[in-house]
Amino acid sequence: MNGAQKLMAAVFAVFALGFLMVGSNKQQTTQQQEDAGMIRAVAQMQRMANLKCPKAIKKFTGDQTYFPTSTPSDHQTYVSMVWDASKTDEKYSFKLAECTVHETVGGISKLVIDGETKIEKEVKR
């Protein structure tokens, strides 16, 4: 074999080994599938909260909110976003706004601005 043939054989071997490695790792265990599903659900709730909460706060206060000061969550069923005017340089017409998105509601389940509940929906268990 000359050098070119050896090089072609080596490249072919690397590709074959790569395909075998990828093919053998495709099957996920049930636990891995459940974990991935939970991560996707939490990411979707976070995305929904990022889209809907600032719009709802703007509707009730006229203030455009950008970055929440905290985002408490149980990482399974709900995500909350809190805007505390005392902890930010942003100037809001409210002191505290808390918006919660529950997985089972499919949108904002509770919006409280300065202690006054603006939106409250029943959370299905």
Backbone as JSON Lines, residues from 0, in Angstrom:
{"i":0,"aa":"M","n":[0.84,-1.18,0.0],"ca":[0.0,0.0,0.0],"c":[0.88,1.24,0.0]}
{"i":1,"aa":"N","n":[0.5,2.18,-0.81],"ca":[1.26,3.42,-0.79],"c":[0.66,4.37,0.24]}
{"i":2,"aa":"G","n":[1.24,5.54,0.4],"ca":[0.82,6.5,1.42],"c":[-0.6,6.99,1.23]}
{"i":3,"aa":"A","n":[-1.02,7.21,-0.02],"ca":[-2.37,7.71,-0.29],"c":[-3.42,6.69,0.12]}
{"i":4,"aa":"Q","n":[-3.15,5.42,-0.16],"ca":[-4.1,4.36,0.2],"c":[-4.2,4.23,1.72]}
{"i":5,"aa":"K","n":[-3.07,4.35,2.41],"ca":[-3.09,4.26,3.87],"c":[-3.89,5.42,4.47]}
{"i":6,"aa":"L","n":[-3.71,6.61,3.89],"ca":[-4.45,7.78,4.36],"c":[-5.95,7.61,4.14]}
{"i":7,"aa":"M","n":[-6.34,7.11,2.97],"ca":[-7.76,6.87,2.69],"c":[-8.34,5.83,3.64]}
{"i":8,"aa":"A","n":[-7.58,4.78,3.93],"ca":[-8.04,3.74,4.86],"c":[-8.21,4.32,6.26]}
{"i":9,"aa":"A","n":[-7.29,5.19,6.68],"ca":[-7.37,5.79,8.01],"c":[-8.59,6.71,8.12]}
{"i":10,"aa":"V","n":[-8.84,7.51,7.08],"ca":[-10.01,8.4,7.08],"c":[-11.29,7.59,7.13]}
{"i":11,"aa":"F","n":[-11.36,6.52,6.34],"ca":[-12.53,5.65,6.35],"c":[-12.73,5.04,7.73]}
{"i":12,"aa":"A","n":[-11.66,4.6,8.37],"ca":[-11.75,4.0,9.7],"c":[-12.28,5.01,10.73]}
{"i":13,"aa":"V","n":[-11.82,6.25,10.65],"ca":[-12.29,7.28,11.58],"c":[-13.78,7.54,11.38]}
{"i":14,"aa":"F","n":[-14.23,7.64,10.12],"ca":[-15.65,7.84,9.86],"c":[-16.47,6.66,10.37]}
{"i":15,"aa":"A","n":[-16.01,5.44,10.11],"ca":[-16.74,4.25,10.56],"c":[-16.84,4.23,12.08]}
{"i":16,"aa":"L","n":[-15.74,4.54,12.75],"ca":[-15.74,4.57,14.21],"c":[-16.7,5.65,14.73]}
{"i":17,"aa":"G","n":[-16.73,6.8,14.09],"ca":[-17.65,7.87,14.48],"c":[-19.1,7.46,14.34]}
{"i":18,"aa":"F","n":[-19.45,6.83,13.21],"ca":[-20.82,6.36,13.01],"c":[-21.2,5.32,14.05]}
{"i":19,"aa":"L","n":[-20.3,4.43,14.38],"ca":[-20.58,3.42,15.4],"c":[-20.81,4.06,16.77]}
{"i":20,"aa":"M","n":[-19.99,5.04,17.11],"ca":[-20.15,5.71,18.41],"c":[-21.47,6.45,18.5]}
{"i":21,"aa":"V","n":[-21.84,7.17,17.46],"ca":[-23.1,7.91,17.46],"c":[-24.27,6.95,17.49]}
{"i":22,"aa":"G","n":[-24.21,5.9,16.69],"ca":[-25.3,4.93,16.63],"c":[-25.51,4.2,17.94]}
{"i":23,"aa":"S","n":[-24.44,3.92,18.67],"ca":[-24.58,3.19,19.93],"c":[-25.1,4.07,21.06]}
{"i":24,"aa":"N","n":[-25.0,5.38,20.93],"ca":[-25.43,6.29,21.99],"c":[-26.81,6.88,21.76]}
{"i":25,"aa":"K","n":[-27.52,6.47,20.74],"ca":[-28.84,7.05,20.43],"c":[-29.91,6.64,21.44]}
{"i":26,"aa":"Q","n":[-29.85,5.44,21.96],"ca":[-30.9,4.95,22.85],"c":[-30.76,5.58,24.23]}
{"i":27,"aa":"Q","n":[-31.81,6.27,24.67],"ca":[-31.82,6.87,25.99],"c":[-32.61,5.99,26.94]}
{"i":28,"aa":"T","n":[-32.18,5.98,28.19],"ca":[-32.93,5.24,29.19],"c":[-34.22,6.01,29.5]}
{"i":29,"aa":"T","n":[-35.14,5.34,30.16],"ca":[-36.39,5.99,30.56],"c":[-36.11,7.19,31.45]}
{"i":30,"aa":"Q","n":[-35.16,7.05,32.36],"ca":[-34.81,8.15,33.26],"c":[-34.27,9.35,32.48]}
{"i":31,"aa":"Q","n":[-33.43,9.1,31.48],"ca":[-32.9,10.19,30.67],"c":[-34.01,10.89,29.89]}
{"i":32,"aa":"Q","n":[-34.97,10.12,29.39],"ca":[-36.09,10.71,28.66],"c":[-36.96,11.56,29.58]}
{"i":33,"aa":"E","n":[-37.21,11.08,30.81],"ca":[-37.99,11.84,31.78],"c":[-37.28,13.13,32.17]}
{"i":34,"aa":"D","n":[-35.98,13.04,32.4],"ca":[-35.2,14.23,32.75],"c":[-35.22,15.26,31.62]}
{"i":35,"aa":"A","n":[-35.06,14.79,30.4],"ca":[-35.08,15.7,29.25],"c":[-36.46,16.36,29.1]}
{"i":36,"aa":"G","n":[-37.52,15.59,29.34],"ca":[-38.88,16.14,29.28],"c":[-39.1,17.21,30.33]}
{"i":37,"aa":"M","n":[-38.58,16.99,31.53],"ca":[-38.73,17.96,32.61],"c":[-37.97,19.25,32.27]}
{"i":38,"aa":"I","n":[-36.79,19.1,31.73],"ca":[-36.0,20.28,31.35],"c":[-36.73,21.08,30.28]}
{"i":39,"aa":"R","n":[-37.31,20.38,29.3],"ca":[-38.05,21.08,28.24],"c":[-39.27,21.79,28.81]}
{"i":40,"aa":"A","n":[-39.97,21.16,29.76],"ca":[-41.16,21.78,30.36],"c":[-40.8,23.05,31.13]}
{"i":41,"aa":"V","n":[-39.73,22.99,31.91],"ca":[-39.31,24.17,32.67],"c":[-38.85,25.28,31.72]}
{"i":42,"aa":"A","n":[-38.13,24.91,30.67],"ca":[-37.68,25.91,29.69],"c":[-38.87,26.57,29.01]}
{"i":43,"aa":"Q","n":[-39.9,25.79,28.71],"ca":[-41.09,26.35,28.07],"c":[-41.84,27.28,29.02]}
{"i":44,"aa":"M","n":[-41.94,26.9,30.3],"ca":[-42.58,27.79,31.28],"c":[-41.79,29.09,31.42]}
{"i":45,"aa":"Q","n":[-40.47,28.99,31.45],"ca":[-39.63,30.19,31.56],"c":[-39.82,31.08,30.34]}
{"i":46,"aa":"R","n":[-39.89,30.48,29.17],"ca":[-40.1,31.24,27.94],"c":[-41.45,31.95,27.97]}
{"i":47,"aa":"M","n":[-42.49,31.22,28.41],"ca":[-43.82,31.81,28.49],"c":[-43.84,32.98,29.48]}
{"i":48,"aa":"A","n":[-43.18,32.79,30.62],"ca":[-43.12,33.87,31.62],"c":[-42.39,35.09,31.05]}
{"i":49,"aa":"N","n":[-41.31,34.86,30.33],"ca":[-40.56,35.97,29.73],"c":[-41.37,36.72,28.69]}
{"i":50,"aa":"L","n":[-42.28,36.04,28.02],"ca":[-43.11,36.68,27.0],"c":[-44.33,37.38,27.6]}
{"i":51,"aa":"K","n":[-45.03,36.7,28.5],"ca":[-46.33,37.19,28.96],"c":[-46.27,38.14,30.15]}
{"i":52,"aa":"C","n":[-45.37,37.9,31.09],"ca":[-45.35,38.72,32.31],"c":[-45.04,40.19,32.03]}
{"i":53,"aa":"P","n":[-44.0,40.53,31.27],"ca":[-43.77,41.95,31.01],"c":[-44.94,42.63,30.29]}
{"i":54,"aa":"K","n":[-45.61,41.92,29.4],"ca":[-46.77,42.5,28.7],"c":[-47.91,42.77,29.69]}
{"i":55,"aa":"A","n":[-48.14,41.83,30.6],"ca":[-49.23,42.01,31.57],"c":[-48.91,43.15,32.53]}
{"i":56,"aa":"I","n":[-47.67,43.25,32.96],"ca":[-47.29,44.35,33.86],"c":[-47.45,45.68,33.15]}
{"i":57,"aa":"K","n":[-47.05,45.74,31.88],"ca":[-47.19,46.98,31.12],"c":[-48.66,47.34,30.96]}
{"i":58,"aa":"K","n":[-49.52,46.34,30.77],"ca":[-50.95,46.59,30.62],"c":[-51.53,47.25,31.87]}
{"i":59,"aa":"F","n":[-51.1,46.79,33.05],"ca":[-51.67,47.3,34.3],"c":[-50.96,48.54,34.84]}
{"i":60,"aa":"T","n":[-49.69,48.74,34.51],"ca":[-48.94,49.86,35.09],"c":[-48.46,50.88,34.06]}
{"i":61,"aa":"G","n":[-48.35,50.46,32.83],"ca":[-47.78,51.33,31.8],"c":[-46.27,51.29,31.76]}
{"i":62,"aa":"D","n":[-45.65,50.53,32.67],"ca":[-44.19,50.44,32.73],"c":[-43.68,49.25,31.91]}
{"i":63,"aa":"Q","n":[-42.64,49.48,31.14],"ca":[-41.98,48.4,30.42],"c":[-40.93,47.8,31.36]}
{"i":64,"aa":"T","n":[-41.06,46.51,31.65],"ca":[-40.1,45.83,32.52],"c":[-39.16,45.0,31.66]}
{"i":65,"aa":"Y","n":[-37.94,44.87,32.14],"ca":[-36.95,44.13,31.36],"c":[-36.42,42.92,32.11]}
{"i":66,"aa":"F","n":[-35.67,43.15,33.17],"ca":[-35.01,42.05,33.86],"c":[-35.57,41.89,35.27]}
{"i":67,"aa":"P","n":[-36.13,40.73,35.6],"ca":[-36.65,40.52,36.95],"c":[-35.5,40.48,37.96]}
{"i":68,"aa":"T","n":[-35.8,40.86,39.2],"ca":[-34.78,40.83,40.24],"c":[-34.6,39.43,40.81]}
{"i":69,"aa":"S","n":[-35.63,38.58,40.67],"ca":[-35.49,37.17,41.07],"c":[-36.49,36.33,40.28]}
{"i":70,"aa":"T","n":[-36.18,35.04,40.19],"ca":[-37.06,34.11,39.46],"c":[-37.22,32.82,40.25]}
{"i":71,"aa":"P","n":[-38.0,32.86,41.33],"ca":[-38.21,31.63,42.11],"c":[-39.0,30.59,41.31]}
{"i":72,"aa":"S","n":[-38.68,29.32,41.55],"ca":[-39.34,28.23,40.84],"c":[-39.13,26.93,41.61]}
{"i":73,"aa":"D","n":[-40.05,25.97,41.42],"ca":[-39.82,24.64,41.97],"c":[-39.19,23.73,40.91]}
{"i":74,"aa":"H","n":[-38.94,24.25,39.74],"ca":[-38.31,23.56,38.61],"c":[-39.12,22.35,38.14]}
{"i":75,"aa":"Q","n":[-40.41,22.36,38.4],"ca":[-41.28,21.29,37.93],"c":[-42.63,21.81,37.46]}
{"i":76,"aa":"T","n":[-43.28,22.66,38.28],"ca":[-44.65,23.04,37.96],"c":[-44.88,24.53,37.78]}
{"i":77,"aa":"Y","n":[-44.0,25.39,38.3],"ca":[-44.25,26.83,38.15],"c":[-42.94,27.6,38.04]}
{"i":78,"aa":"V","n":[-43.04,28.78,37.48],"ca":[-41.94,29.75,37.42],"c":[-42.53,31.1,37.8]}
{"i":79,"aa":"S","n":[-41.88,31.79,38.72],"ca":[-42.3,33.14,39.1],"c":[-41.21,34.13,38.7]}
{"i":80,"aa":"M","n":[-41.64,35.33,38.41],"ca":[-40.71,36.41,38.12],"c":[-41.08,37.57,39.03]}
{"i":81,"aa":"V","n":[-40.08,38.15,39.69],"ca":[-40.31,39.23,40.64],"c":[-39.51,40.45,40.2]}
{"i":82,"aa":"W","n":[-40.19,41.58,40.14],"ca":[-39.54,42.87,39.87],"c":[-39.67,43.69,41.15]}
{"i":83,"aa":"D","n":[-38.58,43.9,41.83],"ca":[-38.55,44.69,43.07],"c":[-37.83,46.0,42.76]}
{"i":84,"aa":"A","n":[-38.58,47.09,42.74],"ca":[-38.03,48.4,42.36],"c":[-36.92,48.86,43.3]}
{"i":85,"aa":"S","n":[-36.94,48.39,44.55],"ca":[-35.9,48.81,45.5],"c":[-34.56,48.12,45.23]}
{"i":86,"aa":"K","n":[-34.56,47.07,44.41],"ca":[-33.33,46.32,44.14],"c":[-32.81,46.53,42.72]}
{"i":87,"aa":"T","n":[-33.29,47.54,42.04],"ca":[-32.86,47.78,40.66],"c":[-32.69,49.27,40.4]}
{"i":88,"aa":"D","n":[-31.94,49.57,39.38],"ca":[-31.76,50.97,38.97],"c":[-32.9,51.46,38.1]}
{"i":89,"aa":"E","n":[-33.71,50.52,37.6],"ca":[-34.86,50.89,36.76],"c":[-35.88,51.66,37.59]}
{"i":90,"aa":"K","n":[-36.54,52.61,36.97],"ca":[-37.56,53.4,37.65],"c":[-38.94,52.91,37.22]}
{"i":91,"aa":"Y","n":[-39.67,52.35,38.17],"ca":[-41.01,51.84,37.91],"c":[-42.03,52.63,38.72]}
{"i":92,"aa":"S","n":[-43.28,52.6,38.28],"ca":[-44.34,53.25,39.04],"c":[-44.85,52.35,40.16]}
{"i":93,"aa":"F","n":[-44.36,51.13,40.23],"ca":[-44.74,50.19,41.28],"c":[-43.52,49.85,42.12]}
{"i":94,"aa":"K","n":[-43.77,49.32,43.32],"ca":[-42.67,48.91,44.2],"c":[-42.31,47.45,44.0]}
{"i":95,"aa":"L","n":[-43.34,46.6,43.84],"ca":[-43.1,45.17,43.72],"c":[-44.15,44.55,42.8]}
{"i":96,"aa":"A","n":[-43.69,43.78,41.85],"ca":[-44.59,43.04,40.96],"c":[-44.13,41.59,40.92]}
{"i":97,"aa":"E","n":[-45.08,40.67,41.08],"ca":[-44.76,39.25,41.03],"c":[-45.72,38.57,40.06]}
{"i":98,"aa":"C","n":[-45.15,37.84,39.13],"ca":[-45.92,37.16,38.09],"c":[-45.56,35.68,38.12]}
{"i":99,"aa":"T","n":[-46.58,34.82,38.17],"ca":[-46.35,33.38,38.25],"c":[-47.02,32.68,37.07]}
{"i":100,"aa":"V","n":[-46.28,31.76,36.46],"ca":[-46.79,30.93,35.37],"c":[-46.76,29.48,35.85]}
{"i":101,"aa":"H","n":[-47.92,28.82,35.8],"ca":[-48.01,27.4,36.15],"c":[-48.14,26.56,34.89]}
{"i":102,"aa":"E","n":[-47.56,25.4,34.93],"ca":[-47.58,24.49,33.79],"c":[-49.01,24.1,33.41]}
{"i":103,"aa":"T","n":[-49.87,23.87,34.4],"ca":[-51.22,23.39,34.12],"c":[-52.17,24.48,33.65]}
{"i":104,"aa":"V","n":[-51.82,25.74,33.9],"ca":[-52.69,26.85,33.49],"c":[-52.44,27.21,32.03]}
{"i":105,"aa":"G","n":[-51.2,27.13,31.61],"ca":[-50.86,27.47,30.23],"c":[-50.74,28.96,30.01]}
{"i":106,"aa":"G","n":[-50.44,29.68,31.05],"ca":[-50.29,31.13,30.97],"c":[-50.09,31.67,32.37]}
{"i":107,"aa":"I","n":[-50.32,32.96,32.52],"ca":[-50.15,33.58,33.83],"c":[-51.23,33.07,34.77]}
{"i":108,"aa":"S","n":[-50.8,32.53,35.91],"ca":[-51.77,32.05,36.89],"c":[-52.0,33.1,37.98]}
{"i":109,"aa":"K","n":[-51.0,33.96,38.21],"ca":[-51.17,34.98,39.23],"c":[-50.26,36.17,38.93]}
{"i":110,"aa":"L","n":[-50.84,37.35,39.03],"ca":[-50.08,38.59,38.88],"c":[-50.47,39.51,40.03]}
{"i":111,"aa":"V","n":[-49.48,39.86,40.84],"ca":[-49.7,40.73,41.99],"c":[-48.78,41.94,41.83]}
{"i":112,"aa":"I","n":[-49.38,43.13,41.87],"ca":[-48.61,44.37,41.77],"c":[-48.89,45.21,43.01]}
{"i":113,"aa":"D","n":[-47.84,45.48,43.78],"ca":[-47.95,46.24,45.03],"c":[-49.03,45.68,45.95]}
{"i":114,"aa":"G","n":[-49.07,44.37,46.08],"ca":[-50.01,43.72,46.99],"c":[-51.41,43.56,46.45]}
{"i":115,"aa":"E","n":[-51.69,44.09,45.29],"ca":[-53.02,44.0,44.69],"c":[-53.01,42.94,43.59]}
{"i":116,"aa":"T","n":[-53.88,41.94,43.74],"ca":[-53.95,40.86,42.76],"c":[-54.67,41.34,41.51]}
{"i":117,"aa":"K","n":[-53.98,41.3,40.4],"ca":[-54.54,41.74,39.12],"c":[-55.07,40.57,38.31]}
{"i":118,"aa":"I","n":[-54.38,39.44,38.37],"ca":[-54.8,38.22,37.66],"c":[-54.67,37.07,38.64]}
{"i":119,"aa":"E","n":[-55.69,36.23,38.69],"ca":[-55.6,35.01,39.49],"c":[-56.46,33.94,38.83]}
{"i":120,"aa":"K","n":[-55.83,32.86,38.46],"ca":[-56.53,31.74,37.83],"c":[-56.33,30.49,38.68]}
{"i":121,"aa":"E","n":[-57.31,29.61,38.61],"ca":[-57.23,28.37,39.38],"c":[-56.14,27.48,38.81]}
{"i":122,"aa":"V","n":[-55.31,26.95,39.71],"ca":[-54.24,26.04,39.31],"c":[-54.76,24.62,39.47]}
{"i":123,"aa":"K","n":[-54.79,23.89,38.37],"ca":[-55.26,22.5,38.4],"c":[-54.14,21.6,38.87]}
{"i":124,"aa":"R","n":[-54.47,20.69,39.71],"ca":[-53.46,19.74,40.23],"c":[-53.6,18.41,39.58]}
